């Protein structure tokens, strides 16, 4: 854990570096993947600022709403805008970026579900980088463990004592695997929107699994008798949305079956 990467001429954090790397690598890989859907890569690059604003806005809003009592109640209003200190919720960013993408596709008259399929693997790639930023920032840490791969953070007011599960690494590596699987699926999908819907379901499962080992939530943020974290509850809704999309999205019409020549002659 080491929050500060550079302090001259301005303070640059490792969290910011990894998040920026995830965004840039994700955007670049999506622009290359766009060619498979006959979408101009420049369109993906132009979409980048929209996604960036939507992601940051959505991620910060959900964090502020979720942790209002813990971090913001009774504090100056400007504390809400200090995102360089951390405090971004992934699901909020996903919702914000999705809305930005819908708006961009509508304005440019682009095929929304083709665009979503192009972007979906890159969301997982961005999470791979972003979780390393969480590790360097000391947030999203795990429960105490005696396993040999447990990690110990430097002593501080916001860090856990003793060895804990490296949940940031769990999440990062699982997202890297998800990125590879979705990139494979892009070339083999049966209908537009399939890759994005699959991402929603798979990420919800990955996140719910990793949440089992998370230890940074205050006691009042465990629901259903202490069994579920806020992210697990949101994951249930996200997985349901993905399953609904897989069911509702239109499939291409099957090609008409051609009659053998003999049958065609008899028909004449």
N, C-alpha and C positions, 0 to 999 in steps of 0.2 A: 504494500500500500504506500503510495506516494502521490499526494494530490497535485502538487505544483510541478509543472514541467519546466516553466521558464518565468522569471519575474522581471525581465527587462526587455523592452521598455514598458510592457504591460504584463499582467499576470495571466499566464496561459496554463490551464489545468490539463492533466492527462485525460480526464473525463471528456473535456471538450475535444481534445485531439482524436480520441477513439470514436466519439460520436460523429465528428466531421469525416473521419476516414470511412466509417460505415456508410454514411450518406453518399459520399463521392464514389466509392467502389460500387455501391448498389446502383447508383444512377448510371455509371459507365457500363456495367454488365447488362442493365436493362436496355440501354441504347443499342448494344450489340445484339441482344435477343430480339429486339423489335423487327429486325430484318426477317425473321422467321414468320412474322405476322404481316409482312409487307407494309410496315409502318416506318416512316422516315425517322432515323435515329435523332435527327434534329428536333423532332417533336418531343421526344423524351427529355432531351436537354432543356428545352423551353419549359417543360412541365416541372423541372427541378425546383425553381423558386416557389411555385405554388405548393409543392409537397413540403418544402422546408417550412414555410409559414404555417401550413396546416398542421404539420407534425408538432412543432414547438408550441403552438397555441393550444392544441388539444391536449398534449401531454401535460402542460402546465396547469390548465384549467382543472383537469381531473385530479392532479396532485393537490392543488389548493383546496378543492372540494373535499377530498378524502382526508386530508390532514389539517383541516382548518383549526380544530381545537388544539392540536399538538404544536403547531408552528406559527400560526398566523393570528389567532384570537388575541386581541389586545396589543398587537404589534403595529407599527406604522404601515400604511397602505403600500408603500414602496417595496416592502419585503416580498410582496407578491411577484414583482417583476425581476427579482434577482436570481435569474435562472442559472447564472454561472456558478452558483453554489451547489448545483444539483437540484433535485426535486422535479423530475419528469416521470410521468407514469406511461408505460409503453402503450397500454390499451387506449389511453386518451390520444396519444400520438397516432395510433392506427386509425381511430375514428376521424380525427382531424384531417389526416392525409387522404383518407378515403373520400371525405366530402370535397376536399380540394380537387381530387382527381375527377369526381363526378362533374363538378362545375367546369373544369377545364375541358373535359370531353364534350360537354354540352355546348360550350362557347365555340369550340373548334369543329363541332360536328364530327367527332371521332367515334369509332366503334368502342363503346365503354368496356365490354367484357374482353375483347382482344387486348385492350390497354391494360386491364387488370391482370390478365394472364402474363403479360410481359413483365409487370412490376412485381408480381407475387414472390418469385424466388429471391429477388433483391431485398425484400423486406426481411426475410430470414437471414440473408447475408449481413444486412445492417445490424441485426440483433447480435450476430456473432461478434462484431467489433464492439458494439455498445456495451455488452456485458463485461468486456475487459476494462472498459472505462469505469463501470461500477466497482470492479475489483480494486482498481487504483484509487477510487474515491472512498472505499470502505463502506459502501452502502449495499443493501440487498444481501446481507450476509446470512449465513445459515445457523442452524441449531448446534449446540455443543455436540462434539463427537470424539470418540477415541480411535477412529479409523486412521490408518497410517497416512492417508492423503489429506487429513484435516489441516487447516491453515490457522495461523495465529496472527492477528492484527496488532500493530503497535498500540500501546496503551494510550487511551484518549477518552474524552467524554462521550463520544458517539460510537465507540467500537466495543465489541463484546470481549469479555475476559476468556482466556483459555482457547482451546482449539475448537474450530467450528467447521461445518460442511462448506466446501468451496462452491456454493450454489451458483455464483457467477460463472464459474468454469463449467459446471454441469449445463447450465442454460446455453452458454456460448457454443459448446461442442455439439449439443443436440440441434441447435439451430444451423450449424454448419452442415450436419447430416441432412437436415430438412432442405437446405438450399440445394444440395446435390440431387436429392430426390425430385424436387420440383423442377429443376433445370432439365432433368431427364424426362419428366412428364410433359414439358412444353412441346417436345418434338413428337409426342405420341398421344396427345389429347384427342378426345372424340368430339368435343364441342367447346365453343367459346365460354369462358367462365369456369371451366372445370379446374384449372390450375389454382385460381384464386380461392374457389370454394374449398378445394383440398387443403390449401394453406390454412384457412380459417380453422378447419377441423383439427389438423395435425398440430398447429401451434397451440391450440387450446389444450390438447392432450399433453404436449410437452410442458407447457407452463403449469398446468395442474400438477403434474408429476414433480417438477422442481419445487413447487410451493410446499410440498410435504416436508422438505428439508429447510425451509426458510425460518429464520429465527429473529427477524428484525421488526415484526409487527407488535405493537402494544397489545396487551390482553384484551382491551375493549374492541379490537378489530378482528376478533375471531368469532365467527357466526355459526349458527346451527349447532349450538352446544359446544363450541370450541373446535369443531371439525373442519370448518371451511374458512379460508382467507378471502379477502375481497377479490383478489385476482382469480381465485377458483370459481367464485360466483359469476364473475364476468365471463370467465372461460366457458361456463355452461351456456351462456347466451350466445357467445361467439361460435361455439361448435354447433349449436342449434341453427344459427343463421347459415353456416356453411352447409349443413345437411339440407336445409330448405332450398338453398340455391342449387345444389346437385339435383334435387328433385324437380324444381320448377324451370330451370334454364332450358331453352329449346335445343333440341338435337337436330342436326342436319337431316334432311329427308333422305331415306335410303334410295339408291339408284334403282330405277325400274328394271325388273328381271327380263332379260332378252330371251325370246323363244328360240329354241334350236331351229336350224334351217328347215329340217324336215317338218316340224310342227308348223312353221310359217307357211310352207308350201301347201300343206293340207288345209290350213286356214283359208288360203286363196281359193 
